Amino acid sequence: MSNSKPVKSVLISQPPPAEDSPYHQLARKFKLDLEFRKFIQVEGLTLNDFRKQGLNPLDYTAIIFTSKVPIDHFFRLMGEMRVEMPPETKYLCVSEATARYLQRYIQIRKRKLFVGERTVMDLVPFINKFKKENKKERYLFPSSEGPQAELLDHMRTNGFDVTTAAIHRTVDSDLSDVNIRNYDMLCFFSPAGIKSLFHNFPGYEQGETRIAVFGPTTAKEATGAGLRIDIEAPKPNLPSMTAAIEHYFQSIGQKASPQTSK
């Protein structure tokens, strides 16, 4: 169902960004009423819940980190257990940003660090290299409860010794004060955000509301829930959500404000 009605109000399922964010620039350019609201919350598992998994971090020779959140909760739990990982422990980080964040907790020059470019699958060459060197690594994958990443499936399929450790969980935010019908567009960045929508608003029907999603797993969750995706990122030449939204506005003929269109 095509919809050329201009978008005026947008609900973005993330916390408010910095003042110089592209979202604010987009809002000024198209005179949008933006609201930022987290649809999900991350809760760290207690030490007691972690211990119920029967895991000893010192049994593992390599730790995989895919974002900043598991880094915080992993080292919080290590501190509560009074455990310090040995210097020879390998750390595999999905990106430079994740690796830099890791430096809050360890001295990189004394550790073995391996960094991917952007996605978890960028870590596969390192893992394959360790195997060729006959290094029998035992990998620990600190993550949230629930489904794991593509990398985990790859490692298990190919016989690597990898164990997941639930160290935090994602829960739905309370959105009882939100009138979801007030928005012309809803933006989602994770499958959990889509699930939170239907948890908070049972029987939600999209109607003419535009749905924007970031990432293939979010898109899969949205379509599986019966939503129509109007905007999807990243795409070639549209690497960000804001770029995809602006491209969509151009496609429906939504004009920029005269003061900012130059």
Rosetta blueprint (number, residue, H / E / L):
1 M L
2 S L
3 N L
4 S L
5 K L
6 P L
7 V L
8 K L
9 S E
10 V E
11 L E
12 I E
13 S L
14 Q L
15 P L
16 P L
17 P L
18 A L
19 E L
20 D L
21 S L
22 P H
23 Y H
24 H H
25 Q H
26 L H
27 A H
28 R H
29 K H
30 F H
31 K L
32 L L
33 D E
34 L E
35 E E
36 F E
37 R L
38 K L
39 F L
40 I E
41 Q E
42 V E
43 E E
44 G E
45 L L
46 T L
47 L H
48 N H
49 D H
50 F H
51 R H
52 K L
53 Q L
54 G L
55 L L
56 N L
57 P H
58 L H
59 D H
60 Y L
61 T L
62 A E
63 I E
64 I E
65 F E
66 T L
67 S L
68 K H
69 V H
70 P H
71 I H
72 D H
73 H H
74 F H
75 F H
76 R H
77 L H
78 M H
79 G H
80 E H
81 M H
82 R L
83 V L
84 E L
85 M L
86 P L
87 P L
88 E L
89 T L
90 K E
91 Y E
92 L E
93 C E
94 V L
95 S L
96 E H
97 A H
98 T H
99 A H
100 R H
101 Y H
102 L H
103 Q L
104 R L
105 Y L
106 I L
107 Q L
108 I H
109 R H
110 K H
111 R L
112 K E
113 L E
114 F E
115 V E
116 G L
117 E L
118 R L
119 T L
120 V H
121 M H
122 D H
123 L H
124 V H
125 P H
126 F H
127 I H
128 N H
129 K H
130 F H
131 K H
132 K H
133 E L
134 N L
135 K L
136 K L
137 E L
138 R E
139 Y E
140 L E
141 F E
142 P E
143 S E
144 S E
145 E L
146 G L
147 P L
148 Q L
149 A L
150 E H
151 L H
152 L H
153 D H
154 H H
155 M H
156 R H
157 T H
158 N L
159 G L
160 F L
161 D E
162 V E
163 T E
164 T E
165 A E
166 A E
167 I E
168 H E
169 R E
170 T E
171 V E
172 D E
173 S L
174 D L
175 L L
176 S L
177 D L
178 V L
179 N L
180 I H
181 R H
182 N H
183 Y L
184 D L
185 M E
186 L E
187 C E
188 F E
189 F L
190 S L
191 P H
192 A H
193 G H
194 I H
195 K H
196 S H
197 L H
198 F H
199 H H
200 N H
201 F L
202 P L
203 G L
204 Y L
205 E L
206 Q L
207 G L
208 E L
209 T L
210 R E
211 I E
212 A E
213 V E
214 F E
215 G L
216 P H
217 T H
218 T H
219 A H
220 K H
221 E H
222 A H
223 T H
224 G H
225 A L
226 G L
227 L L
228 R L
229 I L
230 D L
231 I E
232 E E
233 A E
234 P L
235 K E
236 P L
237 N L
238 L E
239 P L
240 S L
241 M H
242 T H
243 A H
244 A H
245 I H
246 E H
247 H H
248 Y H
249 F H
250 Q H
251 S H
252 I H
253 G L
254 Q L
255 K L
256 A L
257 S L
258 P L
259 Q L
260 T L
261 S L
262 K L
